[in-house]
Amino acid sequence: MLSQGTRGEKMDKRERDRLVAQHRQARLDRIARRQKAANADAVFLVALGAVAMIGFIIIELWHAIFG
């Protein structure tokens, strides 16, 4: 079966399926990039919280020991 291409030319089913697969893969790649960025942000925030907590504990110990 022939379907209409983007510029008016005829495309066979195989070529159309190939293009659909390329678009689907590009979409999945974009989603994966977004998820990686979100995971990196989460890791950064957790690390920042851990550093702040350690700093707070050190300051509290300093005050408890040295007044």
C-alpha positions in Angstrom: 0.0 0.0 0.0 1.3 3.4 -0.9 0.8 6.4 1.4 1.3 10.1 0.7 4.8 11.5 1.7 5.4 14.9 3.2 6.3 16.5 -0.2 3.7 14.7 -2.2 5.8 11.7 -3.3 4.6 8.2 -2.7 6.1 6.2 0.1 5.9 2.5 0.4 4.9 0.9 3.7 8.5 -0.2 4.6 9.8 3.4 4.3 6.9 4.8 6.3 7.4 2.2 9.0 11.2 3.1 9.1 10.4 6.8 9.5 7.8 6.1 12.2 10.4 4.0 14.0 13.0 6.8 13.7 10.5 9.3 15.2 9.5 7.0 18.0 13.2 6.4 18.8 13.9 10.2 18.8 11.0 10.7 21.2 12.3 8.0 23.5 15.8 9.5 23.4 14.4 12.9 24.4 12.5 11.4 27.3 15.6 9.5 28.5 17.6 12.7 28.4 15.0 14.5 30.5 15.0 11.7 33.0 18.8 11.7 33.3 18.7 15.4 33.9 16.1 15.0 36.6 18.0 12.2 38.3 21.2 14.4 38.2 19.3 17.2 39.9 17.9 14.9 42.5 21.4 13.5 43.3 22.8 17.0 43.6 20.0 18.1 46.0 20.5 15.0 48.2 24.3 15.6 48.3 23.7 19.2 49.1 21.4 18.3 52.0 23.9 15.8 53.3 26.7 18.4 53.3 24.4 20.9 55.1 23.4 18.3 57.7 27.0 17.3 58.4 27.9 21.0 58.7 25.1 21.6 61.1 26.2 18.6 63.2 29.8 19.8 63.3 28.7 23.3 64.4 26.4 21.9 67.1 29.2 19.6 68.4 31.6 22.6 68.4 29.1 24.6 70.5 28.5 21.7 72.9 32.2 21.1 73.4 33.6 24.6 73.4 30.6 26.6 74.7 
